[in-house]
Amino acid sequence: MNAEYPIEHGPRSGESIILLHGGNVGSWMWEPQVEALMGRHLITPDVIGFDTRAAERWPGLGGAADDIAAIIRERAVGGRAHVVGLSMGGVIGVHLAARHPDVVRSCMVTGAMMLGLGGIERRVAELQLAVWERRWFWRMQAAMFRIPADSRERFIAAGTGVSKETAHGMYGEVFAGSMQAGRFDYTGPMLAIAGEREPKSVRAAFPALEAAMPQTRTWIAPRMPHVWSIQDPELFTRTIVDFVDRDVVPPTPRSRRRR
């Protein structure tokens, strides 16, 4: 955990990009992207209840989206930003588009389980919550997510630093499914991504996202796991740039297209 990791990077010019981290980490997970995107204005906040903000009470996914909207209005160039979210950050990104479309220039989410978990996925996740505060669990998670060796202690500290109340509150909402009903007012560019090697519950949410935002495009990241921003940071960064700058979505090989 790094309390000194800044929330803003680069010059306050052009169009801002805000990066929303997953539920087991903090804003520092975006270091490879921040390094690769030097020269752009980036905002990398810790989500309320996590990492440097672990002492703050979890306000629910909607409240977390409201908090991010306030950060965008205060810090983004022109009070709007391109939104990129992974896992929990992706779920919050969808809530942000639903609740505060005026602050979102474009929205790219990956690993967003908007319809919740069922069956064995949910049982495994509930078992994980039961051992949330155990260091051995986080060491195992670090290995599973292929966290680089020099970041593993920070990953373990961030995970164990999240209160049990926040963990149960946030994951309880995610497990149950938090997709808002009806058509969203947000009409800007929308990209929903699932790693080819992550749980099927991610791509299962694609039709619901397309119903809420008909402009939604989807992509299966070939051979990628849930945290592919770390697995292949160059591909992840290139996907951001292509989508933000040119509204381009990578092609999906025919053999891997969603059926």
Secondary structure as UniProt FT lines:
FT   TURN            3..4
FT   STRAND          8..9
FT   STRAND          16..20
FT   TURN            23..24
FT   HELIX           27..30
FT   HELIX           31..36
FT   TURN            37..39
FT   STRAND          42..43
FT   TURN            48..49
FT   HELIX           51..53
FT   TURN            54..55
FT   HELIX           60..75
FT   HELIX           77..79
FT   STRAND          81..86
FT   HELIX           88..99
FT   HELIX           101..103
FT   STRAND          104..110
FT   TURN            114..115
FT   HELIX           119..130
FT   TURN            131..133
FT   HELIX           135..144
FT   TURN            145..146
FT   HELIX           149..151
FT   HELIX           152..161
FT   HELIX           164..176
FT   STRAND          190..195
FT   TURN            196..197
FT   HELIX           200..204
FT   HELIX           206..212
FT   TURN            214..215
FT   STRAND          217..221
FT   TURN            222..223
FT   TURN            226..227
FT   HELIX           228..231
FT   HELIX           233..246
FT   HELIX           254..256
//
